[in-house]
Amino acid sequence: MLKLDKFSDMTSSNASWVCLLLLCFASMGDAEYMKYKDPKQPINTRINDLIGRMTLAEKIGQMTQIERQVASPDVMKKYFIGSILSGGGSVPAPQASPSIWVNMVNEFQKGSLSTRLGIPMIYGIDAVHGNNNVYNATLFPHNIGLGATRDRDLIKRIGEATALEVRATGIQYTFAPCIAVCRDPRWGRCYESYSEDHTVVQQMTDIILGLQGEIPVNHTKGVPYVAGKDKVAACAKHFVGDGGTQNGINENNTIVDQHGLLSIHMPPYYDSIIKGVATIMVSYSSLNGVKMHSNHDLVTGYLKSKLHFRGFVISDWLGIDRITSPPGANYTYSVQAGINAGIDMVMVPYNYTDYIDDLTSLVHKGIVNMSRIDDAVRRILRVKFTMGLFENPLADLSFADQLGKKEHRELAREAVRKSLVLLKNGNSPNQQFLPLPKKARRILVAGSHASNLGYQCGGWSIQWMGGSGDITTGTTILDAIKSTVADSTPVVYSENPDDSFMKHNDFSFAIVVVGEAPYSETVGDSTDLTILDPGPDTIRTVCSAVKCAVVIVSGRPVVIEPYVPLMEALVAAWLPGTEGQGVADVLFGDYGFTGKLPRTWFKSVDQLPMNVGDPHYDPLYPYGFGLTINSSLPGFSGVDSLGDTKQRVKYVLLCCLLSLILINDLVIGILQHPAALL
């Protein structure tokens, strides 16, 4: 009896356990298969499944991008934040290593993954000429210099290298490229534009293929494409007309008719969309009086509906705030106008709770339709699914060795060489001054930009506004010159020598490197476009005393006409970035000059705006201008150089030797085959 009771108890107990297990398995069965988590499912199926599970709070969270300074794992989890960014100069620590960056990004990501649905966030940064916020990254020439190269293969390789250096820090998204067509060099962002000619800008959109990967054959137009873990999502900006503002004033009004808009400013967006660009950023500027951040006709009507762009549209930094004047005067209206215009993700970047609260209220009141919210979230999720973020949300250190990699620096050096534009070379076609000899009695290097890496890199370099001095690792133009000339050739550097210094020193020739101080955006707006003082005085003093080559380091054409007669050679070096060796490579003849002006070089600022094809086009140097070295002229005419005579003698002796060899071969041939003479 006891045994039967015990057996009965055991049976009853086991039955209870079986029931409990069956219930657990049943509940697990309901939860274990979520289509959005299955990479084998079509992307649209995954999107639809996930959107169907999301609350309004989770959807609005995806539409929110916040600055890393206000982010935390708890914030990501509580507000379901869809994206974080590093603004210019916003870093986890000074000179932070890749591991510090990766750990920071992953901590934020873990907060996102701990939410109910585990939607990963996407981290964005302004990697506009390399991963330029990050210490020790390779900084390539700014876009104006790359436009001078006209080299589509080069720009694609730069995109590939930049993607790897961005991934080295655990980041998956860059706010690049800027595809503005700058029509007035007075604009403070003109160096972010490849050219005044939209066809050059269109060619340079090949950087997207480097950043995101080669688009597959028969890929649907308008659908974003990011190839994998070694690629990043790109962002074409700033939609649209940002380079055409009145008087070149940043964020100003662009007045243009339909033909001008579609033939000048819009074409680079056609190419970017065809190349699968993942995101597009809206411009601060207005178009014919309408703020682009509230322009429904162009953002939704044209970009999304007519051009079939299916990635997501992002605002600029505090972009919706600036819909009103003054900015933020009616924030609720700004949220309404921006979202209803078609902006999908808002770069808040700090007061995210105000934005979330206002948008939530607008939806509840029916002022912003739920269909508009779903459209935005669908686009954001499409990019995240496309780039494999759900499968690989966490970064690792597998790309850490890509930051500042030797091969990338060599690529940047190549880009510098190809970007240089030779504007003057000697005072007659038969009297070239460049290339310079590596052997000389004594060389003077002067100017504010010769030994200043920060000036050489320009804005958007480590800090938003750039900086002065050794802001990161790289090679200054002065150091490049020293490493290029012969060991026996002394190089003397004087930033701004006076008349006495010049009189009491006997130099073979001088290289003067001057230009603009670093700037970004509105700070760079300029009505006079002059080079940094005492640059003009340095040119006058040095070039009046000794034969000189002047190198201009600037983000655009600047006033130079009054000084051109004083100099033997003039080179536009733009903003070359960290690899100054590329400048010396070409000055001393290891490589030739191939760059062509991406912009018209004016005589006087009174002529502006002036672009190729305009009536009364009267430039100092026209668009597309660029001299090459005449290799048929041996030696270095006009340069007092120890190497000059030796080089000429070597050349003559070589010609004589070759002639003797040819004559000898001819005589032997005749002796062996005399019949050939008959």
C-alpha positions as CSV (number, residue, x, y, z in Angstrom):
1,M,0.0,0.0,0.0
2,L,2.8,2.3,0.9
3,K,4.5,1.4,-2.4
4,L,1.4,2.1,-4.4
5,D,0.8,5.4,-2.7
6,K,4.5,6.4,-3.3
7,F,4.1,5.3,-6.9
8,S,0.9,7.3,-7.2
9,D,2.6,10.4,-5.7
10,M,5.6,10.0,-8.0
11,T,3.3,9.6,-11.0
12,S,1.3,12.7,-10.0
13,S,4.5,14.6,-9.5
14,N,6.0,13.6,-12.8
15,A,2.7,14.4,-14.6
16,S,2.9,17.9,-13.1
17,W,6.5,18.3,-14.3
18,V,5.5,17.0,-17.8
19,C,2.7,19.5,-18.0
20,L,5.0,22.3,-16.8
21,L,7.6,21.4,-19.4
22,L,5.0,21.2,-22.1
23,L,3.7,24.7,-21.2
24,C,7.3,26.0,-21.2
25,F,8.0,24.4,-24.6
26,A,4.8,25.8,-25.9
27,S,5.6,29.3,-24.8
28,M,9.1,28.9,-26.1
29,G,7.7,27.8,-29.4
30,D,5.7,30.9,-29.6
31,A,8.7,33.2,-28.9
32,E,11.6,31.3,-30.5
33,Y,10.8,32.2,-34.1
34,M,10.7,35.8,-35.0
35,K,10.9,36.5,-38.7
36,Y,12.9,39.7,-38.2
37,K,15.7,37.8,-36.5
38,D,16.0,35.4,-39.4
39,P,18.7,36.5,-41.9
40,K,17.3,34.0,-44.4
41,Q,14.0,35.9,-44.7
42,P,13.7,38.7,-47.3
43,I,14.4,42.1,-45.9
44,N,10.9,43.4,-46.5
45,T,9.5,40.4,-44.6
46,R,11.8,41.2,-41.7
47,I,10.8,44.8,-41.7
48,N,7.1,44.1,-41.7
49,D,7.4,41.6,-38.9
50,L,9.4,43.9,-36.7
51,I,7.3,47.0,-37.4
52,G,4.2,44.9,-36.5
53,R,5.7,44.2,-33.1
54,M,6.8,47.8,-32.3
55,T,5.1,50.3,-30.0
56,L,4.9,54.0,-30.9
57,A,7.7,54.7,-28.3
58,E,9.9,52.2,-30.0
59,K,9.3,53.6,-33.4
60,I,10.0,57.2,-32.3
61,G,13.1,56.0,-30.6
62,Q,14.4,54.7,-33.9
63,M,13.8,58.1,-35.4
64,T,16.1,59.7,-32.8
65,Q,19.8,60.4,-33.1
66,I,21.6,61.7,-30.0
67,E,25.2,62.9,-29.3
68,R,27.5,60.5,-27.5
69,Q,28.0,63.0,-24.7
70,V,24.3,62.5,-23.6
71,A,24.1,58.8,-24.4
72,S,24.4,55.9,-22.0
73,P,23.3,52.2,-22.0
74,D,20.4,53.2,-19.8
75,V,19.3,56.0,-22.1
76,M,19.5,53.7,-25.1
77,K,17.3,51.1,-23.3
78,K,14.8,53.5,-21.8
79,Y,14.1,55.5,-24.9
80,F,14.8,52.9,-27.6
81,I,17.3,55.3,-29.3
82,G,18.0,54.4,-32.9
83,S,21.3,56.2,-33.4
84,I,24.2,57.9,-31.8
85,L,26.7,60.3,-33.3
86,S,30.1,61.9,-32.6
87,G,29.9,65.6,-33.5
88,G,33.1,67.3,-34.6
89,G,35.8,66.7,-31.9
90,S,33.5,64.5,-29.8
91,V,35.7,61.6,-28.7
92,P,35.8,59.2,-25.7
93,A,39.2,60.4,-24.7
94,P,42.0,62.6,-26.1
95,Q,44.1,60.5,-28.6
96,A,41.8,57.6,-28.0
97,S,42.9,54.2,-29.3
98,P,40.7,51.9,-31.4
99,S,40.0,49.8,-28.4
100,I,38.7,52.7,-26.4
101,W,36.4,53.6,-29.3
102,V,35.2,50.1,-29.8
103,N,34.5,49.6,-26.1
104,M,32.5,52.8,-26.0
105,V,30.4,51.9,-29.1
106,N,29.8,48.4,-27.7
107,E,28.6,49.7,-24.3
108,F,26.0,51.8,-26.0
109,Q,25.1,49.0,-28.3
110,K,24.5,46.6,-25.4
111,G,22.0,49.1,-24.0
112,S,20.1,48.9,-27.3
113,L,20.3,45.1,-27.5
114,S,18.9,44.8,-24.0
115,T,15.5,46.3,-25.1
116,R,12.5,44.2,-25.6
117,L,13.0,43.8,-29.3
118,G,16.8,44.2,-29.3
119,I,17.0,46.6,-32.3
120,P,20.7,47.6,-32.7
121,M,21.6,51.3,-32.9
122,I,23.8,52.7,-35.7
123,Y,26.7,55.0,-34.8
124,G,27.6,57.9,-37.1
125,I,30.6,60.1,-37.5
126,D,31.8,62.9,-39.8
127,A,34.5,60.9,-41.6
128,V,34.7,63.4,-44.5
129,H,38.4,63.1,-45.5
130,G,39.3,59.9,-43.7
131,N,38.2,59.1,-40.2
132,N,39.1,62.7,-39.3
133,N,37.9,62.9,-35.7
134,V,40.2,60.1,-34.7
135,Y,43.8,60.5,-33.6
136,N,46.3,58.7,-35.8
137,A,43.8,58.2,-38.7
138,T,44.9,58.8,-42.3
139,L,43.6,62.2,-43.4
140,F,43.1,62.4,-47.1
141,P,42.9,65.7,-49.1
142,H,39.6,67.5,-48.7
143,N,37.1,67.1,-51.5
144,I,38.2,70.1,-53.5
145,G,41.7,68.5,-53.9
146,L,40.1,65.2,-54.9
147,G,38.0,67.0,-57.5
148,A,41.3,68.3,-59.0
149,T,42.4,64.7,-59.6
150,R,39.4,63.7,-61.8
151,D,40.4,60.1,-60.8
152,R,37.4,57.9,-60.2
153,D,39.5,54.8,-59.3
154,L,41.4,56.9,-56.7
155,I,38.3,58.2,-55.0
156,K,36.9,54.7,-54.8
157,R,40.0,53.4,-53.2
158,I,39.9,56.3,-50.7
159,G,36.4,55.2,-49.8
160,E,37.5,51.7,-49.2
161,A,40.4,52.8,-46.9
162,T,38.1,55.3,-45.1
163,A,35.5,52.5,-44.4
164,L,38.2,50.3,-42.9
165,E,39.5,53.1,-40.7
166,V,36.0,53.9,-39.5
167,R,35.3,50.3,-38.8
168,A,38.6,50.2,-36.8
169,T,36.8,52.4,-34.2
170,G,33.7,50.2,-34.2
171,I,31.6,52.8,-36.1
172,Q,29.3,51.8,-39.0
173,Y,28.1,55.0,-40.5
174,T,29.8,58.2,-42.0
175,F,28.2,61.5,-42.9
176,A,29.9,61.6,-46.2
177,P,30.2,62.4,-49.1
178,C,29.3,66.0,-49.4
179,I,28.1,66.3,-53.0
180,A,27.4,70.0,-53.0
181,V,28.2,71.8,-56.2
182,C,29.9,75.0,-54.9
183,R,29.1,77.9,-57.1
184,D,30.8,80.6,-55.0
185,P,34.1,80.2,-53.2
186,R,33.1,82.7,-50.5
187,W,31.1,79.8,-49.0
188,G,32.8,78.4,-45.9
189,R,32.1,74.8,-47.0
190,C,33.5,75.2,-50.5
191,Y,36.4,72.8,-49.8
192,E,33.8,70.1,-49.0
193,S,32.6,70.4,-52.6
194,Y,34.5,68.5,-55.3
195,S,33.9,71.1,-58.0
196,E,31.8,73.9,-59.4
197,D,31.0,71.5,-62.3
198,H,28.3,69.0,-61.4
199,T,29.9,66.4,-63.9
200,V,33.0,66.2,-61.7
201,V,30.9,65.9,-58.6
202,Q,28.9,63.1,-60.2
203,Q,32.1,61.2,-61.0
204,M,33.4,61.6,-57.5
205,T,30.2,59.9,-56.1
206,D,32.2,56.7,-56.8
207,I,33.5,57.1,-53.3
208,I,30.1,55.6,-52.2
209,L,31.1,52.4,-54.0
210,G,34.3,52.4,-51.9
211,L,32.5,53.2,-48.6
212,Q,29.6,50.8,-49.1
213,G,30.8,48.2,-51.6
214,E,30.3,47.6,-55.3
215,I,26.6,47.4,-56.0
216,P,25.4,44.0,-57.3
217,V,24.3,43.6,-60.9
218,N,20.5,44.3,-61.4
219,H,20.3,45.9,-58.0
220,T,17.0,47.8,-57.6
221,K,17.5,51.5,-58.1
222,G,17.1,53.5,-54.9
223,V,17.5,50.6,-52.5
224,P,20.5,51.1,-50.1
225,Y,23.4,48.7,-50.3
226,V,26.1,48.1,-47.7
227,A,28.3,45.0,-48.5
228,G,29.4,43.8,-45.0
229,K,31.5,44.3,-41.9
230,D,34.3,46.0,-43.6
231,K,32.0,48.6,-45.2
232,V,30.0,51.6,-43.7
233,A,26.7,53.2,-44.5
234,A,27.3,56.5,-46.5
235,C,25.4,59.8,-46.5
236,A,25.0,62.0,-49.5
237,K,24.6,65.7,-48.3
238,H,23.3,68.3,-48.2
239,F,20.0,68.0,-50.1
240,V,19.7,70.2,-52.1
241,G,21.3,73.4,-53.4
242,D,23.6,74.0,-50.4
243,G,26.4,75.1,-52.8
244,G,24.4,77.8,-54.5
245,T,23.4,80.1,-51.7
246,Q,23.3,83.9,-52.3
247,N,26.8,85.5,-51.9
248,G,28.2,82.1,-50.7
249,I,26.7,82.7,-47.2
250,N,26.4,79.4,-45.3
251,E,22.8,78.2,-44.6
252,N,21.5,81.1,-46.8
253,N,18.8,81.1,-49.5
254,T,19.5,79.5,-52.9
255,I,17.6,81.3,-55.6
256,V,17.4,79.0,-58.7
257,D,14.8,78.1,-61.3
258,Q,13.7,74.5,-62.0
259,H,16.2,74.1,-64.8
260,G,19.1,75.3,-62.7
261,L,18.1,73.1,-59.8
262,L,17.8,70.0,-62.0
263,S,20.8,70.6,-64.2
264,I,23.4,71.8,-61.6
265,H,22.5,70.8,-58.0
266,M,20.4,67.6,-58.4
267,P,22.5,65.4,-60.8
268,P,25.0,64.1,-58.1
269,Y,22.0,62.8,-56.2
270,Y,20.9,60.8,-59.2
271,D,24.3,59.1,-59.3
272,S,24.4,58.6,-55.5
273,I,21.0,56.9,-55.5
274,I,21.9,54.7,-58.4
275,K,25.1,53.7,-56.4
276,G,23.0,52.6,-53.5
277,V,23.7,55.3,-51.0
278,A,22.1,54.4,-47.7
279,T,21.2,57.8,-46.3
280,I,20.8,61.4,-47.4
281,M,21.2,64.5,-45.2
282,V,19.0,67.6,-45.6
283,S,20.6,71.0,-46.0
284,Y,20.3,73.9,-43.6
285,S,19.8,76.2,-46.5
286,S,16.6,77.3,-48.1
287,L,15.5,77.0,-51.7
288,N,13.7,80.0,-53.1
289,G,12.7,81.0,-49.6
290,V,11.6,77.5,-48.3
291,K,13.7,75.9,-45.7
292,M,14.9,72.5,-47.0
293,H,14.2,70.9,-43.6
294,S,10.5,71.7,-44.1
295,N,10.4,71.2,-47.9
296,H,7.9,68.4,-48.5
297,D,7.8,68.9,-52.3
298,L,11.5,68.1,-52.6
299,V,12.2,65.7,-49.7
300,T,9.1,63.5,-50.1
301,G,7.7,64.6,-53.5
302,Y,11.0,64.5,-55.5
303,L,13.7,62.6,-53.5
304,K,11.5,59.8,-52.3
305,S,8.7,59.6,-54.8
306,K,10.3,60.6,-58.1
307,L,13.9,59.4,-57.5
308,H,12.7,56.3,-55.6
309,F,15.2,56.8,-52.8
310,R,14.4,54.1,-50.2
311,G,17.1,54.6,-47.6
312,F,16.5,57.1,-44.8
313,V,16.6,60.9,-44.8
314,I,18.4,62.4,-41.8
315,S,18.4,66.0,-40.6
316,D,21.5,68.0,-40.0
317,W,22.8,68.9,-36.5
318,L,19.9,70.8,-34.9
319,G,18.5,71.1,-38.4
320,I,14.8,71.1,-37.5
321,D,15.4,73.7,-34.8
322,R,16.5,76.1,-37.6
323,I,13.3,75.8,-39.5
324,T,12.2,78.8,-37.4
325,S,13.9,82.1,-37.0
326,P,15.4,82.4,-34.4
327,P,16.2,78.7,-34.1
328,G,14.0,76.9,-31.6
329,A,11.4,79.6,-31.5
330,N,8.6,77.1,-31.9
331,Y,10.1,73.6,-31.4
332,T,6.8,71.7,-31.6
333,Y,6.1,73.3,-35.0
334,S,9.7,72.5,-36.1
335,V,9.2,68.8,-35.3
336,Q,5.9,68.8,-37.1
337,A,7.2,70.5,-40.2
338,G,10.4,68.5,-40.4
339,I,8.8,65.0,-39.9
340,N,5.9,65.8,-42.3
341,A,8.4,67.1,-44.9
342,G,9.8,63.6,-44.9
343,I,12.8,63.6,-42.5
344,D,13.1,60.1,-41.1
345,M,15.8,60.5,-38.4
346,V,16.4,63.7,-36.5
347,M,19.9,64.6,-35.3
348,V,18.6,66.1,-32.1
349,P,21.4,66.0,-30.7
350,Y,21.1,66.8,-27.0
351,N,17.5,67.6,-25.9
352,Y,16.1,64.2,-27.1
353,T,13.3,64.0,-24.5
354,D,11.7,67.3,-25.8
355,Y,11.8,65.9,-29.4
356,I,10.4,62.5,-28.3
357,D,7.6,64.1,-26.2
358,D,6.7,66.5,-28.9
359,L,6.6,63.9,-31.7
360,T,4.6,61.5,-29.5
361,S,2.0,64.3,-28.8
362,L,1.8,65.2,-32.5
363,V,1.0,61.6,-33.4
364,H,-1.6,61.3,-30.7
365,K,-3.3,64.5,-32.0
366,G,-3.2,63.2,-35.6
367,I,-1.0,66.1,-36.7
368,V,1.7,63.6,-37.8
369,N,0.1,60.5,-39.3
370,M,1.1,57.0,-38.1
371,S,1.8,56.1,-41.8
372,R,4.5,58.8,-41.8
373,I,6.1,57.3,-38.7
374,D,5.9,53.8,-40.2
375,D,7.6,55.1,-43.4
376,A,10.4,56.6,-41.4
377,V,11.0,53.5,-39.3
378,R,10.7,51.2,-42.3
379,R,13.5,53.2,-44.0
380,I,15.8,53.1,-40.9
381,L,15.3,49.4,-40.5
382,R,16.0,48.7,-44.2
383,V,19.4,50.3,-43.8
384,K,20.1,48.3,-40.6
385,F,19.0,45.0,-42.1
386,T,20.8,45.7,-45.3
387,M,24.2,46.3,-43.6
388,G,23.9,43.2,-41.4
389,L,23.6,45.1,-38.2
390,F,21.2,42.7,-36.6
391,E,23.6,39.8,-37.3
392,N,26.7,41.7,-36.3
393,P,25.7,44.4,-33.8
394,L,28.9,44.4,-31.7
395,A,32.3,45.6,-33.0
396,D,35.6,43.9,-32.3
397,L,39.2,44.8,-32.7
398,S,39.7,42.9,-36.0
399,F,40.1,46.2,-37.9
400,A,42.1,48.0,-35.3
401,D,45.3,47.7,-37.4
402,Q,43.6,49.6,-40.3
403,L,43.8,52.9,-38.5
404,G,46.6,55.0,-40.0
405,K,47.8,51.9,-41.9
406,K,50.9,52.4,-44.0
407,E,49.1,51.4,-47.2
408,H,46.4,54.0,-46.5
409,R,49.0,56.7,-45.9
410,E,50.6,55.8,-49.2
411,L,47.2,56.1,-50.9
412,A,46.8,59.5,-49.3
413,R,50.2,60.5,-50.5
414,E,49.2,59.4,-54.0
415,A,46.0,61.5,-53.7
416,V,48.1,64.6,-52.7
417,R,50.4,64.2,-55.7
418,K,47.4,63.9,-58.1
419,S,45.6,66.8,-56.5
420,L,48.3,69.4,-57.0
421,V,47.6,72.0,-59.7
422,L,50.6,73.8,-61.4
423,L,49.4,77.3,-62.2
424,K,52.7,78.9,-63.1
425,N,56.1,77.5,-64.1
426,G,58.7,80.0,-65.2
427,N,58.3,83.2,-67.0
428,S,58.3,81.7,-70.5
429,P,57.4,78.2,-71.9
430,N,61.1,77.5,-72.5
431,Q,62.2,78.5,-69.0
432,Q,60.7,76.1,-66.5
433,F,61.4,76.5,-62.8
434,L,59.9,73.2,-61.7
435,P,60.9,70.5,-60.9
436,L,63.4,71.7,-58.3
437,P,66.8,70.0,-58.0
438,K,67.4,67.8,-55.0
439,K,71.0,69.0,-54.8
440,A,71.5,72.7,-54.1
441,R,73.8,75.0,-52.2
442,R,71.1,76.0,-49.7
443,I,67.3,75.9,-49.8
444,L,65.0,78.3,-47.9
445,V,61.5,77.1,-46.8
446,A,59.3,79.8,-45.5
447,G,55.6,80.5,-44.7
448,S,53.0,79.8,-42.1
449,H,51.9,76.5,-43.6
450,A,55.2,74.9,-44.2
451,S,55.6,73.3,-40.8
452,N,52.0,73.2,-39.5
453,L,50.2,69.9,-39.8
454,G,46.9,71.4,-38.5
455,Y,46.9,74.1,-41.2
456,Q,47.8,71.5,-43.8
457,C,44.7,69.4,-42.8
458,G,42.2,72.3,-42.6
459,G,38.8,72.1,-40.9
460,W,37.1,68.9,-39.9
461,S,40.4,67.5,-38.6
462,I,40.5,66.2,-35.0
463,Q,38.3,69.1,-34.0
464,W,35.3,70.5,-35.9
465,M,37.2,73.7,-36.7
466,G,40.5,72.0,-37.2
467,G,43.6,73.2,-35.3
468,S,47.2,74.4,-35.5
469,G,50.4,72.4,-35.0
470,D,50.8,68.7,-34.4
471,I,47.1,67.8,-34.0
472,T,47.7,64.2,-35.1
473,T,50.4,62.1,-36.7
474,G,51.5,63.0,-40.2
475,T,54.2,64.6,-42.3
476,T,54.4,68.3,-42.8
477,I,55.5,69.8,-46.1
478,L,58.8,71.0,-44.5
479,D,59.6,67.5,-43.2
480,A,58.8,66.1,-46.6
481,I,61.1,68.6,-48.3
482,K,63.9,67.7,-45.9
483,S,63.5,64.0,-46.5
484,T,63.4,64.5,-50.3
485,V,66.5,66.6,-51.0
486,A,70.0,65.2,-51.0
487,D,71.8,64.6,-47.7
488,S,74.3,67.2,-48.7
489,T,71.7,70.0,-49.2
490,P,70.9,72.1,-46.2
491,V,67.3,73.2,-45.8
492,V,66.7,76.4,-43.7
493,Y,63.2,77.1,-42.3
494,S,62.1,80.6,-41.4
495,E,58.4,81.2,-41.1
496,N,58.4,84.9,-42.0
497,P,62.0,86.1,-42.8
498,D,62.7,89.8,-43.0
499,D,64.8,91.7,-45.6
500,S,67.9,91.5,-43.4
501,F,67.6,87.7,-43.1
502,M,67.3,87.4,-46.9
503,K,70.2,89.7,-47.6
504,H,72.6,87.9,-45.3
505,N,71.8,84.4,-46.5
506,D,72.7,83.0,-49.9
507,F,69.9,80.6,-51.0
508,S,69.8,78.7,-54.2
509,F,66.0,79.0,-54.3
510,A,63.1,79.3,-51.9
511,I,59.8,77.4,-51.3
512,V,57.1,79.6,-49.7
513,V,54.1,77.7,-48.3
514,V,51.2,80.0,-47.3
515,G,47.4,79.8,-47.2
516,E,44.2,79.9,-45.2
517,A,43.8,79.2,-41.5
518,P,41.5,76.2,-40.7
519,Y,37.8,76.8,-40.6
520,S,34.4,75.0,-41.0
521,E,31.0,76.0,-42.1
522,T,29.8,79.6,-41.3
523,V,33.1,80.5,-39.7
524,G,34.7,80.0,-43.1
525,D,32.4,82.4,-45.0
526,S,34.6,85.1,-46.4
527,T,34.0,88.2,-48.5
528,D,37.7,88.9,-49.2
529,L,39.3,85.5,-49.6
530,T,42.7,86.6,-48.6
531,I,45.5,84.3,-47.4
532,L,46.5,84.4,-43.7
533,D,48.8,87.2,-42.6
534,P,51.7,87.6,-42.9
535,G,51.5,85.4,-46.0
536,P,51.5,88.3,-48.6
537,D,54.5,89.9,-46.9
538,T,56.3,86.6,-46.8
539,I,55.8,86.2,-50.6
540,R,57.0,89.8,-51.3
541,T,60.0,89.6,-49.0
542,V,61.2,86.1,-50.1
543,C,60.3,86.2,-53.8
544,S,61.9,89.7,-54.3
545,A,65.2,88.4,-53.0
546,V,65.5,84.9,-54.5
547,K,63.8,82.8,-57.1
548,C,60.9,81.1,-55.4
549,A,58.1,78.6,-55.8
550,V,54.9,79.4,-53.9
551,V,52.6,76.7,-52.6
552,I,49.1,77.7,-51.7
553,V,47.4,75.6,-49.0
554,S,43.7,76.6,-49.1
555,G,40.2,75.3,-49.3
556,R,39.4,77.4,-52.4
557,P,40.9,79.9,-54.8
558,V,42.2,82.9,-52.9
559,V,43.5,86.4,-53.9
560,I,46.9,85.8,-55.5
561,E,47.0,87.9,-58.7
562,P,49.0,90.8,-57.2
563,Y,51.9,88.4,-56.2
564,V,52.1,86.2,-59.3
565,P,54.7,88.3,-61.1
566,L,57.0,88.0,-58.1
567,M,57.2,84.2,-58.2
568,E,58.8,81.7,-60.6
569,A,56.2,79.0,-59.9
570,L,52.8,78.7,-58.3
571,V,51.2,75.5,-57.0
572,A,47.6,75.0,-55.6
573,A,47.9,72.3,-53.0
574,W,44.4,72.7,-51.5
575,L,44.1,71.0,-48.1
576,P,46.3,68.0,-48.5
577,G,45.8,66.3,-45.2
578,T,48.4,64.4,-43.2
579,E,50.6,63.2,-46.0
580,G,52.7,66.2,-47.0
581,Q,55.3,64.0,-48.6
582,G,53.0,64.0,-51.7
583,V,53.8,67.8,-52.2
584,A,57.5,67.2,-52.2
585,D,57.2,64.2,-54.5
586,V,55.9,66.5,-57.3
587,L,57.9,69.7,-56.5
588,F,61.2,67.8,-56.9
589,G,60.1,65.8,-60.0
590,D,59.7,62.3,-58.7
591,Y,56.2,62.6,-60.2
592,G,54.6,65.0,-62.7
593,F,51.8,67.5,-62.2
594,T,48.5,66.1,-63.4
595,G,45.9,68.0,-61.4
596,K,43.4,70.3,-63.1
597,L,41.5,73.2,-61.5
598,P,38.1,72.0,-60.1
599,R,37.1,75.6,-59.7
600,T,37.6,78.9,-61.6
601,W,40.4,80.9,-60.1
602,F,39.2,84.5,-60.0
603,K,41.3,87.7,-60.5
604,S,39.3,89.7,-58.0
605,V,36.5,88.9,-55.5
606,D,34.5,91.6,-57.2
607,Q,34.0,89.1,-60.1
608,L,32.2,86.6,-57.8
609,P,30.2,84.5,-58.3
610,M,31.9,83.4,-61.5
611,N,31.7,79.9,-62.9
612,V,32.8,78.4,-66.2
613,G,30.2,79.2,-68.9
614,D,29.1,82.4,-67.3
615,P,28.9,85.6,-69.5
616,H,31.9,87.9,-69.1
617,Y,34.0,84.9,-67.9
618,D,37.4,86.5,-67.2
619,P,39.4,84.4,-64.7
620,L,43.0,84.5,-63.6
621,Y,43.1,80.7,-64.3
622,P,40.1,79.1,-65.9
623,Y,38.3,76.0,-64.7
624,G,40.2,72.9,-65.9
625,F,43.5,74.7,-66.1
626,G,46.7,72.9,-65.0
627,L,50.2,73.0,-66.4
628,T,52.4,69.9,-66.9
629,I,56.2,69.7,-66.8
630,N,57.7,69.8,-70.3
631,S,60.1,66.8,-70.0
632,S,61.8,67.7,-73.3
633,L,63.5,70.6,-71.5
634,P,66.4,69.1,-69.5
635,G,67.9,70.8,-66.5
636,F,66.4,73.5,-64.3
637,S,66.5,76.8,-66.1
638,G,67.1,79.8,-63.9
639,V,67.9,77.9,-60.7
640,D,71.3,78.6,-59.2
641,S,72.1,75.0,-58.2
642,L,75.1,72.9,-57.5
643,G,73.2,70.0,-59.1
644,D,72.4,72.0,-62.2
645,T,75.7,71.6,-64.1
646,K,76.2,68.0,-63.1
647,Q,72.7,67.1,-64.3
648,R,73.3,68.7,-67.7
649,V,76.6,67.0,-68.1
650,K,75.0,63.6,-67.2
651,Y,72.3,64.2,-69.7
652,V,74.7,65.0,-72.5
653,L,77.0,62.1,-71.7
654,L,74.0,59.7,-71.7
655,C,72.9,61.0,-75.1
656,C,76.4,60.5,-76.5
657,L,76.6,57.0,-75.1
658,L,73.3,56.0,-76.6
659,S,74.4,57.4,-79.9
660,L,77.6,55.5,-79.9
661,I,75.8,52.2,-79.1
662,L,73.3,52.8,-82.0
663,I,76.2,53.6,-84.5
664,N,78.1,50.6,-83.3
665,D,75.1,48.3,-83.9
666,L,74.5,49.8,-87.3
667,V,78.2,49.3,-88.4
668,I,78.2,45.7,-87.2
669,G,74.9,45.1,-89.1
670,I,76.3,46.5,-92.3
671,L,79.5,44.4,-92.0
672,Q,77.6,41.2,-91.4
673,H,75.0,41.9,-94.1
674,P,76.5,44.1,-96.8
675,A,73.8,43.1,-99.2
676,A,71.4,45.1,-97.1
677,L,73.0,48.3,-98.6
678,L,72.0,47.2,-102.2
